[in-house]
């Protein structure tokens, strides 16, 4: 499942012949660890959008490619479709006519699995049903050689389970491409329980030679991206379910304040509510209903109503002709205070001090616990997982985390009902003086960006500590697979691992279900940071 991407035609990618990269990699790796050579056949089983995309990647890389589909005529149709894509690349100047002719000459439609016998690599991209995939690979084992690498593009099933009945499960690996495969660079190389390290390395080097960015991953529900990404949707849905903000405002907060390319409501409308909800439910069930992955009742009701997003014309938003998208809540203009006091260190919000000064606001620095004191006596506090109603004064306003306060175009505030209009107006005007739009939401722990980033970082840290992938690969996967503005662990490092831990601790106190309890990975990083700071 792809996410948070600008959708374009799957042929809209620069074609190249990475022969030098492949040959250099072969020479360096040698033997069984070498990538599949350009002269060896790559077979793709399944000729839907993903199958055709994977075939295009291998074809442009210089391999003979053989397409097979169990539905009669589908493989021939796919060959015609791929030929048309190559023609469009030529028209756009991204492939020369000679390379196009050579590629077409290497593309074949297979009418029977037996025609895949000479393949060095077979990639499956068929329906996401375990018994169907198991039967396919059992049949393939009777046809291909023992040195053929067998790979599945599954996004939701266990690689180990698919390979469980094979005679040689060690040569089986997951190659999870993202849609559209010719455009998106990430490939998750998934090792099942029985996958031989040399096979995983060969698969890794092969897709790397195709110009992709592979990451290594253990066989865990959701792999890296679909596991770590769950809070991006889940926390937005939780804020909505608690009545703190509407979908348009939540989307705007995560785009304009958090730096994400799309908000979760518009994104799930694009993916399909049924698809997104099914992945969430699959990961939740695979983790034995761990509360960190609990699905949303609001999304379930949307799916039950048939409002699946763009493909049905209605999801969280309407896509009917002429329909107007709801606007996010934006506060009316307010007068900016002439001066403020900053008490203590604002942590990741410290860059705001310079921005206030550049805007002509007088800033006095004093000791304190890290908040902004407004002229009327109100306190402006960075999100910390608590709520304003817990303070012994009404005059508390929280502001949300931002990826980059200088570049953010919107700031989110929250406060209790008893906060005076004067205090809220001062807070709104202060950020408007920086040229920011301001949204005011309900008094909800963690707000929007803060709780989302903390949970993403927590699941990322947990995945690393459980050996799912390295920290570098997790951050790479989330940046390239779902276009996050920063890797979750990179962002947590900038915010402070201790601050992430403390925010989650505070949320856990207010939602004692286990959903927000910091993982051991987050706790370790937080306490290591504390120890370093005390030296």
Secondary structure, DSSP 8 states (H G I E B T S, - for coil): ---S-----TT-S----THHHHHHHHHHH-GGGS---TTSEEEEE--SHHHHHHHHHHHHTT--EEEE-SSTTHHHHHHHHHHHHHHHHHHTTSS-HHHHHHHHHTEEEESSGGGGTTEEEEEE---S-HHHHHHHHHHHHTTS-TT-EEEE--SSS-HHHHHTT-TTGGGEEEEEE-SSTTT--EEEEEE-TT--HHHHHHHHHHHHHTT-EEEEEES-TTTTHHHHTHHHHHHHHHHHHTTS--HHHHHHIIIIIT--SS-HHHHHHHH-HHHHHHHHHHHHHHTTS-GGG---HHHHHHHHTT--BGGGTBSSSB-STT---------------SEEEEES--GGGTHHHHHHHHTT-EEEEE-SSSEEE-TTS-EEEE--S--GGGSSSS-EEEE---S-TTT-SEEEEEE-TTS-HHHHHHHHHHHHTTT-EEEEE---TTTTHHHHHHHHHHHHHHHHHTTSS-HHHHHHHHHHHS--SS-HHHHHHHH-HHHHHHHHHHHHHHSTTTTSS--HHHHHHHHHHHHHHH-
